[in-house]
Amino acid sequence: MSKAQQIARLREATGMGWLAARMFLAGKPAELCERIIMAKARQQDRVLHDPVEDDPALAPQFATAKRKAEAAFQSWVADRNADYARRGLASLVTEHPRGGGHFVWREMKQLLKTEHGIEWFSPAEMNPGIKFD
């Protein structure tokens, strides 16, 4: 498939403009475009998820990766909060810092790839134009 055809298909699936679709695809794997198109065709939700998540055979791997990623995030938050408290910055201590979802998704992506050989795209990757905290 040519780049122009890929851009056209992405535009049709997402409603992105031609230039936005072209810029989005620059440097991104072709598989991401295909997954976005597939998700748009199959899913009714406003926020798309990677279609590989719908494979029942992969559910245990996703559950394990999510559990480990969330544990890593909680550990990071605890360390961060302890550091703030030690430095007398108690006003910065929080249990839910911004960007937590991105942290968990980054960890999940890495765990799924390294431990299970699964290429997974996060909600931030699957939803161009939507800003997540």
N, C-alpha and C positions, 0 to 999 in steps of 0.2 A: 504494500500500500504506500502510495506517495505521501509526502509530508502534507501536501495540500489536502488530500483526502482525509488524512488523520485530523487535521485542523477543522475541516468541515464537519466531520462526525462529532468531534468534541463540542463544537459550537452548537450543533443540533441538540446534543444531550444536555448541555449546561446552560445554554442561552448566552454564553460569553460572546463578546465581539470578536471579530477576526483577529485584530492585533492582540487582544488579551489572551486568546487561545494560543496564538503563535508564541507569545512571550511565556505563557505557562508551560508549554511543551519544550521550550528551549532547555536543553540539559537534563530533561527528565526522561525516565525510561518509557519506552513505547507501551510497556505492560501497564503502567499507571493509567494512561489514556484509555486503554481497552477495559480496564477494571471500572473506571468511572462510567464509561458508556454502558457496560453490562449492568452496573448498579442502578443507573438511571432507568434502564429498561425494566428491571425487576422490582425495584423498591418504590414504595409510595411515600416514605418519610422525606421530610425536608432536608435532613442531614443524612447523607449517604454513608454507608459502611462498606468496607471491602467485602466483595462477594465470597472470598475464601472463608470468611467467618460463618457462612451459612452451611458449610460442609459438616455434617454431623460427625464424621470420622475425625475431624480436627478439633472438636469441642474440648477434649481433655487437654490438648496442647495449649489452646487459647486460655483455658481456665488456669492452668499452671503458670503460664507466662504472666497473666494478669495479676495473680496472687503474688508472685515474686516481684513484679514491678511495683505493685502497691506497697509491699513490705520495704522495698528499697527506698521508695519515696518517704514513707513514714520514718525510716531510719535517718534519711537526709534531713527531714524536718526537725527531728529530735536533736540531731547534732547542731543544726543551725540555731535552733532556739536556745540550746545550752550555751553556745558561743555568745549569742546576744545577751543572755542573762549574765554570763561571766564578765562581759564588757560593760555592764550597766545600761544596756539598751533594751530593757524590758518592754518598752512600748512597741518594739518591732517583733516581739514574740507572737506567733500565730500558728494555729494548727492547720490552717488551710491557705498557704501562700499562693499568690497568683502564679499561673504557669504550671500548676500541679498536673493537669491533664497532659500537657506536652511532655513533662518528665516521665509520666507513666507510659505514654505512647512510645517515647524514644526507647525506654527500657524494654517494653514488650516487643518492639520491632527487632531489637538486638537479640533478645532471648529466643524469639521464634526462629530467627535466621540461624543463629549459632547452635542452638540445642535441637532444633527440629527441621532445619532446612526449608522453612516456610517463608516465602517473600510476602510480607504483609504491608499494606499501606494504611496509615493512620487516618482518622477522620479529618485532620488538618490537610493531609495530602489528597484525600478523596473529595474534598469540598473547596475547590478554588473559589475565592471571593468571600468565603465565610471566615470571620476572625474568631478564633477561640482564645479564651483568656490566657 
